[in-house]
Amino acid sequence: MTKQSTLQPFAPGDIFIGATDLNNPNDDHAGEGRIFQYDKDFNEKGVLYTKGTTHLVLGLTFAPDGVLWAFDTSTYAVLHIDPKTATQRPLKSYGTRSYSGVCFAKDGSFFLNEHITGTLDDVPEQIRANYHTMPGSDRIGDGNIYKFNAGGDLVETYETETSTSFAGFLGATSMALHASEKYITYTTETSKRIMRYDIVNHRQMADLYTLPAEAREFVFCLEYMADGTLAVTRGAKVELIDEEGQVVRTYPLEGRGWAGIHESHDRTAFFITNFLEGRAIKLDKDSGEIVNALSLNIERALAGLAEYPG
């Protein structure tokens, strides 16, 4: 029986969270895709049951026109949710690659990051059946970043370096376009590097930030703030990093598993999500105090949050 979506037309300040119902006993990343809608105070307003997805719905981001984008890396699905009708538009293909995020440039072009890289041999045997190679290739992905024009046509491929991760086959998993639009800052989840790629001259740049090899610490997600500093989640804390790669402030968090980061549109707070525990918090930037919190009571599924600017 098809479940009824109850998503409502988007209102300024609405918060959207991707939290797939992981109800597939054979794959701990698979299940029925869901996007929950909350008002600015975390009161639930509705839910969208996604069409055409089979695994984690992640990478929620609003385009300049207000359309909500989201991704499913396992089915190559790119979702577009209409803010006025609160309905999912037909899936649009940008190539059979495992995209997990998008950045928008001022001229209407956009960038997609490729979540996985390598061949099936890089995937542990017990979960290998859940992955598939790209058409005409023995690879599951290349871990690159791709530029598309405003019409959705591929115009550039950036062959970005990736880094060692726990999974062993993760590519460019989180990225942010610098305000100059001259380079993209990105990372490989659970690695020790914050990397940069010059999208004007097509070259890898020096890392912005690298953790010591012996440190039991890792990078998860990142986003540029309105003031130009980079906010980075580190599992049990958030760090703010300046243009020179120096940590200028640290926000300690209770527990581990904090991965997603999003600056509020009024620039006063961060939204931070916990993948392991299915929690979201709103953290005041000045005081470092939690001003609101939400628990979805679902583990390893909360993989994206976006605030509607209106």
C-alpha distance (Angstrom), angle and dihedral (degrees) to the residues before:
residue distance angle dihedral
M1 . . .
T2 3.81 . .
K3 3.77 113.5 .
Q4 3.79 117.9 -126.9
S5 3.79 117.1 -117.5
T6 3.81 115.1 -137.2
L7 3.79 101.3 -172.6
Q8 3.80 113.2 146.9
P9 3.82 130.2 -147.5
F10 3.78 106.7 -77.7
A11 3.80 120.3 -96.9
P12 3.83 126.2 -165.3
G13 3.79 110.3 -83.9
D14 3.81 95.3 21.6
I15 3.80 112.6 146.0
F16 3.80 122.2 -143.2
I17 3.79 123.4 -161.5
G18 3.79 129.0 -171.6
A19 3.81 109.3 -141.1
T20 3.80 114.5 159.0
D21 3.80 118.4 -154.6
L22 3.81 98.5 -119.9
N23 3.79 95.7 -149.9
N24 3.81 99.5 144.0
P25 3.83 108.4 105.1
N26 3.80 91.4 -161.6
D27 3.81 97.4 54.6
D28 3.81 124.9 36.7
H29 3.84 91.3 -157.0
A30 3.82 95.9 49.7
G31 3.76 133.4 89.8
E32 3.77 147.2 89.5
G33 3.79 111.8 -26.8
R34 3.80 117.0 -125.1
I35 3.78 136.4 177.7
F36 3.81 115.1 -166.1
Q37 3.79 122.5 -153.1
Y38 3.83 122.2 -148.3
D39 3.76 133.6 173.9
K40 3.81 120.7 -118.4
D41 3.83 90.4 -81.7
F42 3.82 94.9 52.8
N43 3.81 94.2 -102.9
E44 3.80 108.6 148.4
K45 3.81 115.6 -113.3
G46 3.79 104.1 170.2
V47 3.78 149.3 -40.0
L48 3.80 135.0 -122.0
Y49 3.80 119.3 -148.3
T50 3.78 101.9 -150.2
K51 3.79 124.3 -130.2
G52 3.78 123.1 -138.6
T53 3.81 97.3 18.0
T54 3.81 128.4 111.9
H55 3.81 104.3 172.8
L56 3.80 141.2 33.2
V57 3.79 114.4 -23.1
L58 3.79 104.7 -142.5
G59 3.80 147.0 150.9
L60 3.82 98.1 56.7
T61 3.82 110.1 -169.4
F62 3.79 134.6 160.7
A63 3.80 117.8 -128.4
P64 3.81 119.2 -140.4
D65 3.83 89.1 -99.9
G66 3.83 91.0 57.2
V67 3.80 97.2 -106.1
L68 3.80 113.2 140.5
W69 3.82 114.5 -129.1
A70 3.81 124.1 -160.0
F71 3.79 136.3 165.5
D72 3.79 145.5 -144.0
T73 3.82 109.5 -160.1
S74 3.80 94.6 -164.2
T75 3.80 98.1 57.2
Y76 3.84 96.8 30.2
A77 3.81 86.6 -120.5
V78 3.82 119.8 162.6
L79 3.79 111.0 -167.5
H80 3.81 127.4 -155.7
I81 3.81 118.6 -167.7
D82 3.81 117.0 -163.9
P83 3.83 112.0 -130.9
K84 3.81 95.6 -151.9
T85 3.80 99.8 46.6
A86 3.83 95.9 27.9
T87 3.80 89.1 -137.4
Q88 3.78 133.5 125.6
R89 3.77 114.7 -107.6
P90 3.83 119.9 -140.3
L91 3.80 112.1 -73.2
K92 3.79 113.3 -94.7
S93 3.78 122.6 -150.1
Y94 3.79 122.1 -134.4
G95 3.79 92.3 174.0
T96 3.78 130.8 -61.3
R97 3.79 97.3 -71.2
S98 3.78 134.2 121.9
Y99 3.80 100.1 -108.1
S100 3.80 118.0 177.8
G101 3.80 105.7 173.3
V102 3.78 147.5 19.1
C103 3.83 138.2 -147.0
F104 3.80 123.4 -166.1
A105 3.81 125.8 -143.4
K106 3.79 126.1 -149.3
D107 3.82 93.2 -108.2
G108 3.81 93.2 58.4
S109 3.80 96.4 -99.8
F110 3.80 119.0 123.9
F111 3.79 141.7 -159.8
L112 3.81 129.3 -134.9
N113 3.80 123.7 -161.6
E114 3.81 122.0 -143.1
H115 3.79 110.6 -129.8
I116 3.81 101.5 -159.0
T117 3.79 138.3 38.6
G118 3.80 139.7 -176.0
T119 3.79 135.1 40.3
L120 3.78 133.2 -61.4
D121 3.81 88.1 -92.8
D122 3.82 87.6 68.0
V123 3.82 90.9 59.4
P124 3.84 118.4 83.7
E125 3.80 110.1 -103.2
Q126 3.81 94.1 -121.1
I127 3.81 92.4 63.0
R128 3.80 100.0 28.0
A129 3.80 92.8 104.8
N130 3.81 89.3 64.6
Y131 3.83 92.2 64.0
H132 3.77 131.1 66.4
T133 3.77 136.4 -166.1
M134 3.77 123.7 -110.5
P135 3.83 116.8 -103.0
G136 3.80 111.6 -78.2
S137 3.78 93.1 6.3
D138 3.79 141.1 88.6
R139 3.81 89.8 -141.4
I140 3.79 129.5 97.9
G141 3.81 90.5 -155.2
D142 3.79 146.2 -33.7
G143 3.80 102.6 -130.6
N144 3.81 92.4 -126.3
I145 3.80 134.5 143.1
Y146 3.81 118.8 -123.3
K147 3.82 132.4 -158.4
F148 3.80 122.0 -146.0
N149 3.78 128.5 -173.3
A150 3.79 121.6 -122.1
G151 3.80 89.6 -88.9
G152 3.81 92.1 57.5
D153 3.81 98.2 -105.4
L154 3.79 118.9 141.0
V155 3.81 109.4 -113.7
E156 3.82 105.9 161.4
T157 3.80 139.1 24.4
Y158 3.80 118.6 -158.7
E159 3.79 112.3 -160.2
T160 3.77 96.2 -147.8
E161 3.77 125.4 -171.5
T162 3.79 116.2 -115.9
S163 3.77 130.5 -158.3
T164 3.79 140.5 -132.6
S165 3.81 113.6 -77.3
F166 3.79 137.0 178.7
A167 3.80 91.1 -105.5
G168 3.80 93.4 46.9
F169 3.81 96.0 -142.3
L170 3.80 103.8 64.5
G171 3.80 118.9 124.4
A172 3.80 130.1 -178.5
T173 3.80 98.3 -17.7
S174 3.83 102.4 165.8
M175 3.79 129.6 21.2
A176 3.80 142.5 170.7
L177 3.80 129.6 -163.5
H178 3.81 112.4 -128.4
A179 3.81 114.8 -123.2
S180 3.82 90.1 -114.0
E181 3.83 88.2 58.8
K182 3.79 86.8 -138.4
Y183 3.78 96.4 111.0
I184 3.78 144.8 12.3
T185 3.78 122.8 -130.3
Y186 3.79 114.5 -150.0
T187 3.78 146.1 153.5
T188 3.78 144.8 -155.5
E189 3.80 108.9 -117.8
T190 3.84 113.9 -106.6
S191 3.80 91.4 12.8
K192 3.80 128.8 118.0
R193 3.81 98.4 -124.1
I194 3.79 136.8 88.1
M195 3.79 102.1 -162.9
R196 3.79 134.0 -167.6
Y197 3.79 133.4 -153.9
D198 3.81 125.2 -161.2
I199 3.81 103.6 -133.6
V200 3.82 92.8 -173.8
N201 3.82 97.6 55.2
H202 3.82 97.8 25.0
R203 3.79 97.4 -123.5
Q204 3.75 139.7 124.4
M205 3.79 112.7 -108.7
A206 3.78 129.7 -151.1
D207 3.78 113.2 -78.7
L208 3.79 114.4 -92.6
Y209 3.79 91.3 -144.4
T210 3.79 135.5 3.7
L211 3.78 127.3 -173.2
P212 3.81 119.6 -138.9
A213 3.79 112.5 -90.3
E214 3.80 92.0 -125.0
A215 3.81 94.7 50.8
R216 3.80 118.0 107.9
E217 3.79 88.3 -140.9
F218 3.79 131.9 106.5
V219 3.80 144.9 -173.9
F220 3.81 121.7 -117.2
C221 3.83 116.8 168.7
L222 3.80 137.3 -9.9
E223 3.80 142.2 -164.6
Y224 3.79 135.0 178.4
M225 3.79 114.3 -117.6
A226 3.80 123.2 -138.1
D227 3.83 90.0 -101.9
G228 3.81 92.2 55.8
T229 3.79 99.2 -104.9
L230 3.79 118.4 126.9
A231 3.81 118.4 -121.8
V232 3.81 112.5 -151.2
T233 3.79 129.1 -174.3
R234 3.79 115.2 -139.5
G235 3.82 102.2 -178.6
A236 3.81 97.6 -101.9
K237 3.80 98.5 29.5
V238 3.79 146.7 21.9
E239 3.80 121.1 -124.5
L240 3.78 128.4 -161.7
I241 3.81 112.2 -146.1
D242 3.80 125.8 -166.9
E243 3.81 130.1 -143.4
E244 3.81 91.2 -85.6
G245 3.79 93.4 54.6
Q246 3.80 94.5 -105.4
V247 3.81 121.3 140.8
V248 3.80 105.5 -122.2
R249 3.81 99.0 176.1
T250 3.79 139.3 7.7
Y251 3.79 127.4 -155.7
P252 3.83 111.6 -161.5
L253 3.82 115.3 -146.7
E254 3.78 130.9 -159.1
G255 3.80 113.3 -108.0
R256 3.78 127.5 -8.2
G257 3.79 135.4 -82.8
W258 3.82 97.6 71.6
A259 3.79 104.4 148.6
G260 3.82 118.0 143.1
I261 3.81 121.4 71.0
H262 3.81 130.9 -173.1
E263 3.80 130.0 166.7
S264 3.80 114.2 -131.9
H265 3.79 115.2 -113.9
D266 3.79 92.1 -116.9
R267 3.85 87.3 56.8
T268 3.81 93.0 -128.9
A269 3.80 100.3 105.0
F270 3.79 149.1 21.3
F271 3.78 126.7 -124.6
I272 3.81 107.5 -144.6
T273 3.80 125.3 -175.3
N274 3.79 130.8 -155.2
F275 3.80 112.3 -143.9
L276 3.78 96.4 -171.5
E277 3.81 97.0 51.1
G278 3.81 103.6 26.1
R279 3.79 96.1 -119.2
A280 3.80 134.5 138.8
I281 3.79 128.2 -165.1
K282 3.78 137.0 -174.8
L283 3.79 109.8 -139.3
D284 3.79 123.3 -163.9
K285 3.81 108.3 -125.5
D286 3.79 96.8 -146.3
S287 3.81 101.0 43.6
G288 3.79 99.7 26.5
E289 3.80 88.5 -134.0
I290 3.81 124.9 138.3
V291 3.81 108.0 -112.9
N292 3.81 97.6 178.3
A293 3.80 137.4 7.6
L294 3.78 140.4 -170.4
S295 3.80 132.8 -167.6
L296 3.81 121.0 -162.9
N297 3.82 93.3 -175.4
I298 3.78 91.7 -131.9
E299 3.79 125.3 117.1
R300 3.82 128.2 -139.0
A301 3.79 94.5 -1.2
L302 3.81 109.5 87.0
A303 3.79 98.5 98.3
G304 3.78 108.3 151.7
L305 3.81 143.7 27.0
A306 3.79 131.7 -176.6
E307 3.80 134.1 173.5
Y308 3.80 118.0 -141.0
P309 3.81 109.8 -125.9
G310 3.80 95.4 -162.1
